């Protein structure tokens, strides 16, 4: 389609953009608008912009205000009509342009905006958690070594076997806490070893490890998009991150595995024009770990990636936190959607 060269940059944006003249007739709609709204732009160009919106009167007033230069930018929430599906809730940013009194309208689907806000909170929380863990682990480590050393010296001085049992308890518990501290610090100690990554080779490694641990009652289904290109990353970190997700899923499926109905799906896809990590990515790996378990308890759903938060008795609460840390070191993010019968952890990582 031929259109004014002024609008070419808008066609490269991931957000939905429409340009109208001062009377509200559509001059241009970008490719993102076509894709999301499922409306070919040739069908709306030349038509009244008011026909797109449920709130016609309100939008007409906004167009009049833009034409009269009553504001530099005007924001409001509205609903856009999309004949192939239900009306879409959007956040509208309306800006008068200098050229020919045209009007630029940017549409942000509210579910996408909410997702971006959620990801930003997640990244901020992860950074705060990282600093807290690192500082807390170092504060614990020094006195812990002193406690263990004192217990060993005390053991050398006493002769009663009963009392030696007490010193052994101190030493064992100090060692257990030391191991926990080491696990907390592990992601910050290991160097980031970058090499070419085939994500399906990583998934196959994880799949073989899980099936070796759960040989009966668990089905691990492959649903791969083989067109996904290789990318640069730390293979060991990615194996550990995905293994943590899959292992958690398998543990949550204990009842299903006992019945022989446990199922985990590893699904890979390419996502296009997707925003995460506070930036828009032209292409991204979208890897899902889906299980048919009972779902995540509502009480911990919003704190899932916090350290030491676990929905399982005896769980350390470190697996998901470490997985998120490793994926974030690849400029990615892990998101989760869960309901009874289906839990879906989705990994997003930028692709070249």
Secondary structure, DSSP 8 states (H G I E B T S, - for coil): ----GGGGGGGG-SSEEEEE-TTSBEEEE-HHHHHHHT--HHHHTTSBGGGGBS-HHHHHHHHHHHHTT--S-EEEEEEE--TTSS-EEEEEEEEE-SGGG-EEEEEEEHHHHHHHHHHHHHHHHHHHHHHHHHHHHHHHHHHHHHHHHHHHHHHHH---HHHHHHHHHHHHHHHHHHHHHHHHHHHHHS----EEE-HHHHHHHHHHHHHHHS-SSEEEEEE--TT---EEE-HHHHHHHHHHHHHHHHHHTHHHHHHT-EEEEEEEEEEEEEEETTEEEEEEEEEEEEE-SS---GGGGGGTTSTT--SSTT--S-HHHHHHHHHHTTT-EEEEEEETTEEEEEEEEE--
